């Protein structure tokens, strides 16, 4: 028997089917848990807010890349003054 690290609920898991990296959900609180060790069985809580923060950071990086392209002096139009 294992217990959810988030809510403490008892989880009946088949040890033969468990492997590191496998993500399961707690039947009581529905939190996603990644198995980080099988002997002894250890879980890492997957925080959905973390995933959203990473996605937002990736979008911000993409926007920064676009802004950098706009600052390139080689892209400016020639106005005839030198």
PDB file of N, CA, C and O in Angstrom:
ATOM      1  N   UNK A   1       0.832  -1.182   0.000  1.00  0.00           N
ATOM      2  CA  UNK A   1       0.000   0.000   0.000  1.00  0.00           C
ATOM      3  C   UNK A   1       0.879   1.249   0.000  1.00  0.00           C
ATOM      4  O   UNK A   1       1.906   1.316   0.675  1.00  0.00           O
ATOM      5  N   UNK A   2       0.443   2.223  -0.773  1.00  0.00           N
ATOM      6  CA  UNK A   2       1.135   3.504  -0.837  1.00  0.00           C
ATOM      7  C   UNK A   2       0.170   4.603  -0.444  1.00  0.00           C
ATOM      8  O   UNK A   2      -1.048   4.425  -0.464  1.00  0.00           O
ATOM      9  N   UNK A   3       0.736   5.738  -0.087  1.00  0.00           N
ATOM     10  CA  UNK A   3      -0.088   6.870   0.304  1.00  0.00           C
ATOM     11  C   UNK A   3       0.248   8.084  -0.559  1.00  0.00           C
ATOM     12  O   UNK A   3       1.410   8.333  -0.881  1.00  0.00           O
ATOM     13  N   UNK A   4      -0.775   8.822  -0.919  1.00  0.00           N
ATOM     14  CA  UNK A   4      -0.607  10.043  -1.681  1.00  0.00           C
ATOM     15  C   UNK A   4       0.126  11.067  -0.817  1.00  0.00           C
ATOM     16  O   UNK A   4      -0.294  11.338   0.307  1.00  0.00           O
ATOM     17  N   UNK A   5       1.216  11.638  -1.329  1.00  0.00           N
ATOM     18  CA  UNK A   5       1.938  12.630  -0.532  1.00  0.00           C
ATOM     19  C   UNK A   5       1.167  13.948  -0.384  1.00  0.00           C
ATOM     20  O   UNK A   5       1.499  14.769   0.471  1.00  0.00           O
ATOM     21  N   UNK A   6       0.157  14.144  -1.203  1.00  0.00           N
ATOM     22  CA  UNK A   6      -0.616  15.379  -1.149  1.00  0.00           C
ATOM     23  C   UNK A   6      -1.759  15.307  -0.133  1.00  0.00           C
ATOM     24  O   UNK A   6      -1.911  16.197   0.704  1.00  0.00           O
ATOM     25  N   UNK A   7      -2.572  14.226  -0.213  1.00  0.00           N
ATOM     26  CA  UNK A   7      -3.747  14.143   0.666  1.00  0.00           C
ATOM     27  C   UNK A   7      -3.690  12.990   1.659  1.00  0.00           C
ATOM     28  O   UNK A   7      -4.513  12.926   2.572  1.00  0.00           O
ATOM     29  N   UNK A   8      -2.727  12.071   1.498  1.00  0.00           N
ATOM     30  CA  UNK A   8      -2.579  10.953   2.415  1.00  0.00           C
ATOM     31  C   UNK A   8      -3.461   9.759   2.114  1.00  0.00           C
ATOM     32  O   UNK A   8      -3.459   8.786   2.868  1.00  0.00           O
ATOM     33  N   UNK A   9      -4.217   9.812   1.026  1.00  0.00           N
ATOM     34  CA  UNK A   9      -5.108   8.707   0.671  1.00  0.00           C
ATOM     35  C   UNK A   9      -4.309   7.446   0.377  1.00  0.00           C
ATOM     36  O   UNK A   9      -3.200   7.506  -0.155  1.00  0.00           O
ATOM     37  N   UNK A  10      -4.881   6.316   0.729  1.00  0.00           N
ATOM     38  CA  UNK A  10      -4.261   5.025   0.440  1.00  0.00           C
ATOM     39  C   UNK A  10      -4.476   4.683  -1.026  1.00  0.00           C
ATOM     40  O   UNK A  10      -5.589   4.770  -1.545  1.00  0.00           O
ATOM     41  N   UNK A  11      -3.386   4.290  -1.686  1.00  0.00           N
ATOM     42  CA  UNK A  11      -3.454   3.913  -3.100  1.00  0.00           C
ATOM     43  C   UNK A  11      -3.001   2.473  -3.234  1.00  0.00           C
ATOM     44  O   UNK A  11      -1.895   2.121  -2.822  1.00  0.00           O
ATOM     45  N   UNK A  12      -3.852   1.644  -3.807  1.00  0.00           N
ATOM     46  CA  UNK A  12      -3.534   0.238  -4.019  1.00  0.00           C
ATOM     47  C   UNK A  12      -2.893   0.111  -5.404  1.00  0.00           C
ATOM     48  O   UNK A  12      -3.583   0.120  -6.424  1.00  0.00           O
ATOM     49  N   UNK A  13      -1.567  -0.006  -5.420  1.00  0.00           N
ATOM     50  CA  UNK A  13      -0.826  -0.049  -6.675  1.00  0.00           C
ATOM     51  C   UNK A  13      -0.146  -1.397  -6.842  1.00  0.00           C
ATOM     52  O   UNK A  13       0.341  -1.983  -5.876  1.00  0.00           O
ATOM     53  N   UNK A  14      -0.118  -1.885  -8.085  1.00  0.00           N
ATOM     54  CA  UNK A  14       0.553  -3.151  -8.397  1.00  0.00           C
ATOM     55  C   UNK A  14       2.040  -2.856  -8.634  1.00  0.00           C
ATOM     56  O   UNK A  14       2.402  -2.223  -9.626  1.00  0.00           O
ATOM     57  N   UNK A  15       2.881  -3.309  -7.734  1.00  0.00           N
ATOM     58  CA  UNK A  15       4.312  -3.022  -7.788  1.00  0.00           C
ATOM     59  C   UNK A  15       4.948  -3.497  -9.092  1.00  0.00           C
ATOM     60  O   UNK A  15       5.929  -2.904  -9.541  1.00  0.00           O
ATOM     61  N   UNK A  16       4.417  -4.547  -9.708  1.00  0.00           N
ATOM     62  CA  UNK A  16       4.975  -5.071 -10.945  1.00  0.00           C
ATOM     63  C   UNK A  16       4.764  -4.123 -12.127  1.00  0.00           C
ATOM     64  O   UNK A  16       5.509  -4.177 -13.105  1.00  0.00           O
ATOM     65  N   UNK A  17       3.761  -3.262 -12.041  1.00  0.00           N
ATOM     66  CA  UNK A  17       3.441  -2.352 -13.147  1.00  0.00           C
ATOM     67  C   UNK A  17       4.064  -0.968 -12.984  1.00  0.00           C
ATOM     68  O   UNK A  17       3.913  -0.117 -13.861  1.00  0.00           O
ATOM     69  N   UNK A  18       4.760  -0.735 -11.879  1.00  0.00           N
ATOM     70  CA  UNK A  18       5.312   0.588 -11.607  1.00  0.00           C
ATOM     71  C   UNK A  18       6.726   0.703 -12.151  1.00  0.00           C
ATOM     72  O   UNK A  18       7.525  -0.228 -12.045  1.00  0.00           O
ATOM     73  N   UNK A  19       7.027   1.874 -12.743  1.00  0.00           N
ATOM     74  CA  UNK A  19       8.367   2.150 -13.217  1.00  0.00           C
ATOM     75  C   UNK A  19       8.652   3.637 -13.060  1.00  0.00           C
ATOM     76  O   UNK A  19       7.734   4.456 -13.062  1.00  0.00           O
ATOM     77  N   UNK A  20       9.924   3.980 -12.924  1.00  0.00           N
ATOM     78  CA  UNK A  20      10.312   5.370 -12.761  1.00  0.00           C
ATOM     79  C   UNK A  20       9.878   6.185 -13.975  1.00  0.00           C
ATOM     80  O   UNK A  20      10.020   5.745 -15.116  1.00  0.00           O
ATOM     81  N   UNK A  21       9.349   7.372 -13.715  1.00  0.00           N
ATOM     82  CA  UNK A  21       8.888   8.252 -14.783  1.00  0.00           C
ATOM     83  C   UNK A  21       7.416   8.113 -15.096  1.00  0.00           C
ATOM     84  O   UNK A  21       6.845   8.965 -15.776  1.00  0.00           O
ATOM     85  N   UNK A  22       6.788   7.045 -14.606  1.00  0.00           N
ATOM     86  CA  UNK A  22       5.365   6.827 -14.821  1.00  0.00           C
ATOM     87  C   UNK A  22       4.575   7.862 -14.028  1.00  0.00           C
ATOM     88  O   UNK A  22       4.889   8.135 -12.869  1.00  0.00           O
ATOM     89  N   UNK A  23       3.547   8.438 -14.657  1.00  0.00           N
ATOM     90  CA  UNK A  23       2.703   9.421 -13.983  1.00  0.00           C
ATOM     91  C   UNK A  23       1.354   8.771 -13.695  1.00  0.00           C
ATOM     92  O   UNK A  23       0.702   8.226 -14.585  1.00  0.00           O
ATOM     93  N   UNK A  24       0.953   8.845 -12.425  1.00  0.00           N
ATOM     94  CA  UNK A  24      -0.345   8.318 -12.013  1.00  0.00           C
ATOM     95  C   UNK A  24      -1.122   9.441 -11.331  1.00  0.00           C
ATOM     96  O   UNK A  24      -0.549  10.455 -10.933  1.00  0.00           O
ATOM     97  N   UNK A  25      -2.416   9.248 -11.204  1.00  0.00           N
ATOM     98  CA  UNK A  25      -3.255  10.235 -10.522  1.00  0.00           C
ATOM     99  C   UNK A  25      -3.797   9.631  -9.238  1.00  0.00           C
ATOM    100  O   UNK A  25      -4.152   8.453  -9.197  1.00  0.00           O
ATOM    101  N   UNK A  26      -3.858  10.437  -8.201  1.00  0.00           N
ATOM    102  CA  UNK A  26      -4.438   9.998  -6.943  1.00  0.00           C
ATOM    103  C   UNK A  26      -5.938   9.851  -7.134  1.00  0.00           C
ATOM    104  O   UNK A  26      -6.580  10.758  -7.663  1.00  0.00           O
ATOM    105  N   UNK A  27      -6.511   8.728  -6.717  1.00  0.00           N
ATOM    106  CA  UNK A  27      -7.954   8.533  -6.894  1.00  0.00           C
ATOM    107  C   UNK A  27      -8.802   9.443  -6.007  1.00  0.00           C
ATOM    108  O   UNK A  27      -9.987   9.636  -6.279  1.00  0.00           O
ATOM    109  N   UNK A  28      -8.216   9.998  -4.959  1.00  0.00           N
ATOM    110  CA  UNK A  28      -8.967  10.854  -4.035  1.00  0.00           C
ATOM    111  C   UNK A  28      -8.897  12.329  -4.416  1.00  0.00           C
ATOM    112  O   UNK A  28      -9.930  12.979  -4.570  1.00  0.00           O
ATOM    113  N   UNK A  29      -7.672  12.865  -4.572  1.00  0.00           N
ATOM    114  CA  UNK A  29      -7.530  14.308  -4.812  1.00  0.00           C
ATOM    115  C   UNK A  29      -7.189  14.646  -6.260  1.00  0.00           C
ATOM    116  O   UNK A  29      -7.129  15.820  -6.626  1.00  0.00           O
ATOM    117  N   UNK A  30      -6.967  13.624  -7.086  1.00  0.00           N
ATOM    118  CA  UNK A  30      -6.707  13.763  -8.527  1.00  0.00           C
ATOM    119  C   UNK A  30      -5.406  14.487  -8.861  1.00  0.00           C
ATOM    120  O   UNK A  30      -5.222  14.914 -10.001  1.00  0.00           O
ATOM    121  N   UNK A  31      -4.501  14.636  -7.893  1.00  0.00           N
ATOM    122  CA  UNK A  31      -3.210  15.242  -8.186  1.00  0.00           C
ATOM    123  C   UNK A  31      -2.384  14.243  -9.000  1.00  0.00           C
ATOM    124  O   UNK A  31      -2.459  13.036  -8.770  1.00  0.00           O
ATOM    125  N   UNK A  32      -1.595  14.752  -9.953  1.00  0.00           N
ATOM    126  CA  UNK A  32      -0.724  13.891 -10.741  1.00  0.00           C
ATOM    127  C   UNK A  32       0.575  13.662  -9.981  1.00  0.00           C
ATOM    128  O   UNK A  32       1.172  14.594  -9.442  1.00  0.00           O
ATOM    129  N   UNK A  33       1.000  12.406  -9.951  1.00  0.00           N
ATOM    130  CA  UNK A  33       2.204  12.002  -9.234  1.00  0.00           C
ATOM    131  C   UNK A  33       3.137  11.274 -10.180  1.00  0.00           C
ATOM    132  O   UNK A  33       2.726  10.342 -10.871  1.00  0.00           O
ATOM    133  N   UNK A  34       4.392  11.695 -10.214  1.00  0.00           N
ATOM    134  CA  UNK A  34       5.393  10.995 -11.008  1.00  0.00           C
ATOM    135  C   UNK A  34       6.185  10.083 -10.092  1.00  0.00           C
ATOM    136  O   UNK A  34       6.613  10.495  -9.014  1.00  0.00           O
ATOM    137  N   UNK A  35       6.380   8.847 -10.519  1.00  0.00           N
ATOM    138  CA  UNK A  35       7.170   7.901  -9.737  1.00  0.00           C
ATOM    139  C   UNK A  35       8.644   8.220  -9.980  1.00  0.00           C
ATOM    140  O   UNK A  35       9.126   8.133 -11.109  1.00  0.00           O
ATOM    141  N   UNK A  36       9.349   8.588  -8.921  1.00  0.00           N
ATOM    142  CA  UNK A  36      10.761   8.933  -9.039  1.00  0.00           C
ATOM    143  C   UNK A  36      11.671   7.816  -8.539  1.00  0.00           C
ATOM    144  O   UNK A  36      12.869   7.812  -8.821  1.00  0.00           O
ATOM    145  N   UNK A  37      11.098   6.865  -7.793  1.00  0.00           N
ATOM    146  CA  UNK A  37      11.863   5.723  -7.309  1.00  0.00           C
ATOM    147  C   UNK A  37      10.883   4.590  -7.042  1.00  0.00           C
ATOM    148  O   UNK A  37       9.803   4.816  -6.497  1.00  0.00           O
ATOM    149  N   UNK A  38      11.255   3.374  -7.422  1.00  0.00           N
ATOM    150  CA  UNK A  38      10.349   2.242  -7.215  1.00  0.00           C
ATOM    151  C   UNK A  38      10.672   1.445  -5.964  1.00  0.00           C
ATOM    152  O   UNK A  38       9.788   0.780  -5.425  1.00  0.00           O
ATOM    153  N   UNK A  39      11.915   1.489  -5.481  1.00  0.00           N
ATOM    154  CA  UNK A  39      12.303   0.745  -4.276  1.00  0.00           C
ATOM    155  C   UNK A  39      13.167   1.607  -3.386  1.00  0.00           C
ATOM    156  O   UNK A  39      14.368   1.682  -3.643  1.00  0.00           O
ATOM    157  N   UNK A  40      12.666   2.248  -2.381  1.00  0.00           N
ATOM    158  CA  UNK A  40      11.264   2.318  -1.964  1.00  0.00           C
ATOM    159  C   UNK A  40      10.477   3.232  -2.902  1.00  0.00           C
ATOM    160  O   UNK A  40      11.039   4.087  -3.587  1.00  0.00           O
ATOM    161  N   UNK A  41       9.178   3.026  -2.912  1.00  0.00           N
ATOM    162  CA  UNK A  41       8.311   3.791  -3.788  1.00  0.00           C
ATOM    163  C   UNK A  41       8.244   5.250  -3.337  1.00  0.00           C
ATOM    164  O   UNK A  41       7.848   5.554  -2.212  1.00  0.00           O
ATOM    165  N   UNK A  42       8.647   6.156  -4.259  1.00  0.00           N
ATOM    166  CA  UNK A  42       8.629   7.584  -3.974  1.00  0.00           C
ATOM    167  C   UNK A  42       7.953   8.321  -5.114  1.00  0.00           C
ATOM    168  O   UNK A  42       8.129   7.981  -6.284  1.00  0.00           O
ATOM    169  N   UNK A  43       7.175   9.340  -4.755  1.00  0.00           N
ATOM    170  CA  UNK A  43       6.457  10.142  -5.744  1.00  0.00           C
ATOM    171  C   UNK A  43       6.947  11.579  -5.723  1.00  0.00           C
ATOM    172  O   UNK A  43       7.453  12.070  -4.714  1.00  0.00           O
ATOM    173  N   UNK A  44       6.787  12.236  -6.850  1.00  0.00           N
ATOM    174  CA  UNK A  44       7.003  13.669  -6.963  1.00  0.00           C
ATOM    175  C   UNK A  44       5.690  14.265  -7.447  1.00  0.00           C
ATOM    176  O   UNK A  44       5.167  13.845  -8.480  1.00  0.00           O
ATOM    177  N   UNK A  45       5.152  15.234  -6.720  1.00  0.00           N
ATOM    178  CA  UNK A  45       3.884  15.852  -7.107  1.00  0.00           C
ATOM    179  C   UNK A  45       4.137  16.742  -8.320  1.00  0.00           C
ATOM    180  O   UNK A  45       5.032  17.586  -8.309  1.00  0.00           O
ATOM    181  N   UNK A  46       3.339  16.542  -9.365  1.00  0.00           N
ATOM    182  CA  UNK A  46       3.438  17.379 -10.552  1.00  0.00           C
ATOM    183  C   UNK A  46       2.485  18.544 -10.361  1.00  0.00           C
ATOM    184  O   UNK A  46       1.267  18.374 -10.323  1.00  0.00           O
ATOM    185  N   UNK A  47       3.065  19.733 -10.242  1.00  0.00           N
ATOM    186  CA  UNK A  47       2.293  20.939 -10.000  1.00  0.00           C
ATOM    187  C   UNK A  47       1.886  21.541 -11.345  1.00  0.00           C
ATOM    188  O   UNK A  47       2.744  21.925 -12.139  1.00  0.00           O
ATOM    189  N   UNK A  48       0.570  21.622 -11.601  1.00  0.00           N
ATOM    190  CA  UNK A  48       0.091  22.170 -12.866  1.00  0.00           C
ATOM    191  C   UNK A  48       0.504  23.620 -13.035  1.00  0.00           C
ATOM    192  O   UNK A  48       0.726  24.061 -14.163  1.00  0.00           O
ATOM    193  N   UNK A  49       0.614  24.378 -11.946  1.00  0.00           N
ATOM    194  CA  UNK A  49       1.033  25.772 -12.040  1.00  0.00           C
ATOM    195  C   UNK A  49       2.451  25.877 -12.574  1.00  0.00           C
ATOM    196  O   UNK A  49       2.768  26.810 -13.311  1.00  0.00           O
ATOM    197  N   UNK A  50       3.314  24.926 -12.209  1.00  0.00           N
ATOM    198  CA  UNK A  50       4.678  24.925 -12.722  1.00  0.00           C
ATOM    199  C   UNK A  50       4.684  24.781 -14.226  1.00  0.00           C
ATOM    200  O   UNK A  50       5.420  25.489 -14.914  1.00  0.00           O
ATOM    201  N   UNK A  51       3.862  23.861 -14.757  1.00  0.00           N
ATOM    202  CA  UNK A  51       3.784  23.661 -16.193  1.00  0.00           C
ATOM    203  C   UNK A  51       3.317  24.926 -16.890  1.00  0.00           C
ATOM    204  O   UNK A  51       3.855  25.290 -17.935  1.00  0.00           O
ATOM    205  N   UNK A  52       2.318  25.604 -16.322  1.00  0.00           N
ATOM    206  CA  UNK A  52       1.819  26.833 -16.910  1.00  0.00           C
ATOM    207  C   UNK A  52       2.888  27.909 -16.868  1.00  0.00           C
ATOM    208  O   UNK A  52       3.020  28.676 -17.821  1.00  0.00           O
ATOM    209  N   UNK A  53       3.661  27.987 -15.778  1.00  0.00           N
ATOM    210  CA  UNK A  53       4.731  28.970 -15.674  1.00  0.00           C
ATOM    211  C   UNK A  53       5.795  28.715 -16.737  1.00  0.00           C
ATOM    212  O   UNK A  53       6.306  29.662 -17.335  1.00  0.00           O
ATOM    213  N   UNK A  54       6.134  27.454 -16.980  1.00  0.00           N
ATOM    214  CA  UNK A  54       7.118  27.125 -18.001  1.00  0.00           C
ATOM    215  C   UNK A  54       6.609  27.516 -19.376  1.00  0.00           C
ATOM    216  O   UNK A  54       7.368  28.052 -20.184  1.00  0.00           O
ATOM    217  N   UNK A  55       5.326  27.255 -19.660  1.00  0.00           N
ATOM    218  CA  UNK A  55       4.752  27.626 -20.943  1.00  0.00           C
ATOM    219  C   UNK A  55       4.787  29.138 -21.121  1.00  0.00           C
ATOM    220  O   UNK A  55       5.113  29.624 -22.204  1.00  0.00           O
ATOM    221  N   UNK A  56       4.464  29.873 -20.094  1.00  0.00           N
ATOM    222  CA  UNK A  56       4.479  31.328 -20.158  1.00  0.00           C
ATOM    223  C   UNK A  56       5.896  31.826 -20.392  1.00  0.00           C
ATOM    224  O   UNK A  56       6.097  32.764 -21.164  1.00  0.00           O
ATOM    225  N   UNK A  57       6.871  31.225 -19.751  1.00  0.00           N
ATOM    226  CA  UNK A  57       8.264  31.614 -19.939  1.00  0.00           C
ATOM    227  C   UNK A  57       8.698  31.345 -21.373  1.00  0.00           C
ATOM    228  O   UNK A  57       9.414  32.155 -21.962  1.00  0.00           O
ATOM    229  N   UNK A  58       8.275  30.217 -21.944  1.00  0.00           N
ATOM    230  CA  UNK A  58       8.609  29.909 -23.330  1.00  0.00           C
ATOM    231  C   UNK A  58       8.005  30.932 -24.273  1.00  0.00           C
ATOM    232  O   UNK A  58       8.667  31.364 -25.217  1.00  0.00           O
ATOM    233  N   UNK A  59       6.756  31.330 -24.035  1.00  0.00           N
ATOM    234  CA  UNK A  59       6.110  32.330 -24.871  1.00  0.00           C
ATOM    235  C   UNK A  59       6.839  33.660 -24.758  1.00  0.00           C
ATOM    236  O   UNK A  59       6.991  34.358 -25.760  1.00  0.00           O
ATOM    237  N   UNK A  60       7.295  34.030 -23.560  1.00  0.00           N
ATOM    238  CA  UNK A  60       8.023  35.271 -23.338  1.00  0.00           C
ATOM    239  C   UNK A  60       9.335  35.232 -24.111  1.00  0.00           C
ATOM    240  O   UNK A  60       9.714  36.236 -24.713  1.00  0.00           O
ATOM    241  N   UNK A  61      10.038  34.101 -24.110  1.00  0.00           N
ATOM    242  CA  UNK A  61      11.280  33.964 -24.849  1.00  0.00           C
ATOM    243  C   UNK A  61      11.041  34.158 -26.343  1.00  0.00           C
ATOM    244  O   UNK A  61      11.839  34.807 -27.019  1.00  0.00           O
ATOM    245  N   UNK A  62       9.949  33.598 -26.861  1.00  0.00           N
ATOM    246  CA  UNK A  62       9.612  33.750 -28.270  1.00  0.00           C
ATOM    247  C   UNK A  62       9.367  35.207 -28.604  1.00  0.00           C
ATOM    248  O   UNK A  62       9.804  35.680 -29.653  1.00  0.00           O
ATOM    249  N   UNK A  63       8.667  35.940 -27.722  1.00  0.00           N
ATOM    250  CA  UNK A  63       8.404  37.354 -27.945  1.00  0.00           C
ATOM    251  C   UNK A  63       9.712  38.142 -27.926  1.00  0.00           C
ATOM    252  O   UNK A  63       9.890  39.057 -28.730  1.00  0.00           O
ATOM    253  N   UNK A  64      10.629  37.798 -27.017  1.00  0.00           N
ATOM    254  CA  UNK A  64      11.921  38.481 -26.949  1.00  0.00           C
ATOM    255  C   UNK A  64      12.703  38.270 -28.231  1.00  0.00           C
ATOM    256  O   UNK A  64      13.359  39.192 -28.715  1.00  0.00           O
ATOM    257  N   UNK A  65      12.642  37.062 -28.791  1.00  0.00           N
ATOM    258  CA  UNK A  65      13.330  36.783 -30.046  1.00  0.00           C
ATOM    259  C   UNK A  65      12.798  37.669 -31.160  1.00  0.00           C
ATOM    260  O   UNK A  65      13.572  38.173 -31.974  1.00  0.00           O
ATOM    261  N   UNK A  66      11.490  37.862 -31.207  1.00  0.00           N
ATOM    262  CA  UNK A  66      10.895  38.717 -32.225  1.00  0.00           C
ATOM    263  C   UNK A  66      11.328  40.160 -32.036  1.00  0.00           C
ATOM    264  O   UNK A  66      11.603  40.853 -33.016  1.00  0.00           O
ATOM    265  N   UNK A  67      11.395  40.627 -30.795  1.00  0.00           N
ATOM    266  CA  UNK A  67      11.814  41.994 -30.515  1.00  0.00           C
ATOM    267  C   UNK A  67      13.254  42.216 -30.940  1.00  0.00           C
ATOM    268  O   UNK A  67      13.584  43.284 -31.456  1.00  0.00           O
ATOM    269  N   UNK A  68      14.116  41.234 -30.737  1.00  0.00           N
ATOM    270  CA  UNK A  68      15.513  41.362 -31.127  1.00  0.00           C
ATOM    271  C   UNK A  68      15.641  41.538 -32.629  1.00  0.00           C
ATOM    272  O   UNK A  68      16.502  42.289 -33.088  1.00  0.00           O
ATOM    273  N   UNK A  69      14.804  40.864 -33.403  1.00  0.00           N
ATOM    274  CA  UNK A  69      14.840  40.995 -34.853  1.00  0.00           C
ATOM    275  C   UNK A  69      14.500  42.419 -35.276  1.00  0.00           C
ATOM    276  O   UNK A  69      15.043  42.910 -36.266  1.00  0.00           O
ATOM    277  N   UNK A  70      13.610  43.090 -34.546  1.00  0.00           N
ATOM    278  CA  UNK A  70      13.203  44.449 -34.881  1.00  0.00           C
ATOM    279  C   UNK A  70      14.314  45.449 -34.620  1.00  0.00           C
ATOM    280  O   UNK A  70      14.335  46.514 -35.238  1.00  0.00           O
ATOM    281  N   UNK A  71      15.247  45.133 -33.714  1.00  0.00           N
ATOM    282  CA  UNK A  71      16.312  46.059 -33.343  1.00  0.00           C
ATOM    283  C   UNK A  71      17.519  45.974 -34.274  1.00  0.00           C
ATOM    284  O   UNK A  71      18.470  46.736 -34.097  1.00  0.00           O
ATOM    285  N   UNK A  72      17.516  45.092 -35.238  1.00  0.00           N
ATOM    286  CA  UNK A  72      18.644  44.898 -36.137  1.00  0.00           C
ATOM    287  C   UNK A  72      18.767  46.098 -37.069  1.00  0.00           C
ATOM    288  O   UNK A  72      17.861  46.338 -37.868  1.00  0.00           O
ATOM    289  N   UNK A  73      19.877  46.872 -36.993  1.00  0.00           N
ATOM    290  CA  UNK A  73      20.003  48.071 -37.834  1.00  0.00           C
ATOM    291  C   UNK A  73      20.076  47.743 -39.320  1.00  0.00           C
ATOM    292  O   UNK A  73      19.794  48.608 -40.148  1.00  0.00           O
ATOM    293  N   UNK A  74      20.441  46.535 -39.674  1.00  0.00           N
ATOM    294  CA  UNK A  74      20.493  46.156 -41.083  1.00  0.00           C
ATOM    295  C   UNK A  74      19.122  46.074 -41.721  1.00  0.00           C
ATOM    296  O   UNK A  74      19.003  46.088 -42.946  1.00  0.00           O
ATOM    297  N   UNK A  75      18.086  45.988 -40.902  1.00  0.00           N
ATOM    298  CA  UNK A  75      16.729  45.879 -41.418  1.00  0.00           C
ATOM    299  C   UNK A  75      16.074  47.241 -41.638  1.00  0.00           C
ATOM    300  O   UNK A  75      14.983  47.309 -42.205  1.00  0.00           O
ATOM    301  N   UNK A  76      16.722  48.337 -41.199  1.00  0.00           N
ATOM    302  CA  UNK A  76      16.128  49.653 -41.337  1.00  0.00           C
ATOM    303  C   UNK A  76      16.111  50.086 -42.797  1.00  0.00           C
ATOM    304  O   UNK A  76      17.002  49.733 -43.569  1.00  0.00           O
ATOM    305  N   UNK A  77      15.098  50.847 -43.167  1.00  0.00           N
ATOM    306  CA  UNK A  77      14.998  51.339 -44.543  1.00  0.00           C
ATOM    307  C   UNK A  77      16.010  52.453 -44.758  1.00  0.00           C
ATOM    308  O   UNK A  77      16.318  53.211 -43.838  1.00  0.00           O
ATOM    309  N   UNK A  78      16.522  52.547 -45.968  1.00  0.00           N
ATOM    310  CA  UNK A  78      17.454  53.609 -46.320  1.00  0.00           C
ATOM    311  C   UNK A  78      16.638  54.854 -46.617  1.00  0.00           C
ATOM    312  O   UNK A  78      15.838  54.864 -47.553  1.00  0.00           O
ATOM    313  N   UNK A  79      16.835  55.914 -45.823  1.00  0.00           N
ATOM    314  CA  UNK A  79      16.066  57.127 -46.031  1.00  0.00           C
ATOM    315  C   UNK A  79      16.782  58.132 -46.909  1.00  0.00           C
ATOM    316  O   UNK A  79      16.288  59.244 -47.098  1.00  0.00           O
ATOM    317  N   UNK A  80      17.932  57.768 -47.449  1.00  0.00           N
ATOM    318  CA  UNK A  80      18.651  58.630 -48.364  1.00  0.00           C
ATOM    319  C   UNK A  80      19.664  59.524 -47.681  1.00  0.00           C
ATOM    320  O   UNK A  80      20.443  60.182 -48.371  1.00  0.00           O
ATOM    321  N   UNK A  81      19.691  59.581 -46.385  1.00  0.00           N
ATOM    322  CA  UNK A  81      20.660  60.402 -45.664  1.00  0.00           C
ATOM    323  C   UNK A  81      21.793  59.512 -45.151  1.00  0.00           C
ATOM    324  O   UNK A  81      21.543  58.466 -44.551  1.00  0.00           O
ATOM    325  N   UNK A  82      23.013  59.922 -45.385  1.00  0.00           N
ATOM    326  CA  UNK A  82      24.152  59.126 -44.912  1.00  0.00           C
ATOM    327  C   UNK A  82      25.055  59.950 -44.072  1.00  0.00           C
ATOM    328  O   UNK A  82      26.069  59.451 -43.584  1.00  0.00           O
TER     329      UNK A  82
END
